Amino acid sequence: MKIIILLFAIALALGVTLKKSASDMKEISIRKELNTFKQHGNLLPVVEVVAPRS
């Protein structure tokens, strides 16, 4: 019985570690993408207002 509980605890710890690792990798990839955008200038399109003034 103790072996089953030990194996369950090990599997649970491994699952938590993998989930944390996956979320860290996702955060790192988002941070890398944002850093590439910092090197570029303003990427927003230029909008010209053509409506007549009232």
C-alpha positions as CSV (number, residue, x, y, z in Angstrom):
1,M,0.0,0.0,0.0
2,K,2.8,2.4,0.8
3,I,4.4,1.7,-2.6
4,I,1.2,2.7,-4.4
5,I,1.0,6.0,-2.4
6,L,4.7,6.7,-3.1
7,L,4.2,6.1,-6.8
8,F,1.1,8.3,-6.8
9,A,3.0,11.1,-5.1
10,I,5.9,10.8,-7.6
11,A,3.5,10.9,-10.5
12,L,1.8,13.9,-9.1
13,A,5.0,15.7,-8.5
14,L,6.2,14.9,-12.0
15,G,2.9,16.3,-13.4
16,V,3.2,19.5,-11.5
17,T,6.8,20.0,-12.6
18,L,5.9,19.4,-16.2
19,K,3.0,21.8,-16.0
20,K,5.2,24.5,-14.5
21,S,7.8,23.9,-17.1
22,A,5.3,24.3,-19.9
23,S,3.9,27.6,-18.5
24,D,7.5,28.9,-18.1
25,M,8.3,28.0,-21.7
26,K,5.1,29.8,-22.9
27,E,6.0,32.9,-20.9
28,I,9.6,32.9,-22.3
29,S,8.3,32.6,-25.9
30,I,5.9,35.5,-25.4
31,R,8.7,37.6,-23.9
32,K,11.0,36.8,-26.8
33,E,8.3,37.8,-29.3
34,L,7.7,41.1,-27.5
35,N,11.5,41.8,-27.5
36,T,11.6,41.4,-31.3
37,F,8.8,44.0,-31.6
38,K,10.8,46.5,-29.5
39,Q,13.5,46.5,-32.1
40,H,11.0,47.7,-34.8
41,G,9.6,51.2,-34.8
42,N,5.9,51.9,-34.6
43,L,4.1,49.1,-36.4
44,L,0.7,50.8,-36.2
45,P,-0.9,51.8,-39.5
46,V,-1.1,55.5,-40.3
47,V,-4.7,56.7,-40.3
48,E,-5.7,59.8,-42.2
49,V,-9.0,61.6,-41.2
50,V,-10.8,62.6,-44.4
51,A,-14.1,63.7,-42.8
52,P,-15.1,67.3,-43.3
53,R,-14.9,69.5,-40.2
54,S,-18.2,70.7,-38.9
